[in-house]
């Protein structure tokens, strides 16, 4: 049960990056999914009333399921949603599933993306649509659920038994919705052995393939026949579509851009692609944001050593040489490995990023704020530009981020202490 007592500190006593004790229990809301044995947040958003929508991977006595919950602005459970504030389900009866992202549509319906587990090895991207009470919209797909199957099994991916949600891997399943209601999804297809390719899919609002997109409703994302993994998806203000992830072994970070028809934009980078190394080290791009100037900010991590990473990219797909001489900026947090997994632009042009340190009991939430030039904001985190939050004697990982209308920052993720528990922390901005 969440603590309903809201303690509001005077502005003079608050610091940007400080946990907000007026949110749930001392700044942390443990999200309850009735009947689950564990839960991990995979996505966060706000509805038009300011309530918090939570997408999650749920474990039950019958296996993995998707989870969808709604909290009030103060972090308390919204009992008017689903059953006891949540919905737990699968994309097809009798199969396992996990959630990815959640978006509220202009008509108030709630769209959930995720993965359908066909068996112990393979996945398919999937969608579910709910009304404001958490009931399935029966007119969408098959009684509110829809599996995306492409010809030649091209939307079929591999299950990733090693990495939990939030750590970039084979099960990334990002989603965006265009202004016209068309739905963009990512998938990672495995041909055979170590042959991987990314897939960018566009659907009509009813979930069927949009064949005006590349003539087939999807495009295979691959750079020079190299292994390609996709982890993130964004829409530029002009309608161009940007995807990020990694290519090749050892990994180079990848950014690619397509126009609204699904054609690779060869004016971006090198024939539509930008590959990234960090001081000669491998890179994974986990999030891309378009900043106030129209340029792109890529976030993720380097490898060997693993550090949180950012790179500012011009609209033509070249690194911005006015920002760290066009090189990746790496942020070391003590002696721990770390990564960025989520980012969002503030109205004032500053960027907020969330991620985690990695390494057993040393795994904690990390939250930072960046100035428009990508440097850390000295007005955040008592001069450091970042804060590290230990939720307890546990392994804590942040996977999602959203900004409330009053500017306060919500960071979602999970805490592992015996079992995974979905959690949201709120910070002053």
Secondary structure, 3 states (H helix, E strand, C coil): CCCCCCCCCCHHHCCCCCECCCCCECCEEECCCCCCCEEEEEEEEECCCCCEEEEEEEEECCEEEEEEEEECCCCCECCCCCECCEEEECCCCCCEEEEEEEEECCCCCEEEEEEEECCCCEEEEEEEEECCCCCECCCCCECCEEECCCHHHCCCEECCCCCCCCCCCCCCCCEEECCCCCEEEEEEEECCCCCEEEEEEEECCCCCECCCCCCCCEEEECCCCCCEEEEEEEECCCCCEEEEEEECCCCEEEEEEECCCCCECCCCCECCEEEECECCECEEEEEEEECCCCCEEEEEEECCCCCEEEEEECCCCCECCCCHHHCCEEECECCEEEEEEEEEECCCCCEEEEEEEECHHHCCEEEEEECCCCCECCCCCCCCCEEEECCCCCEEEEEEEEECCCCCEEEEEEEECCCEEEEEEEECC
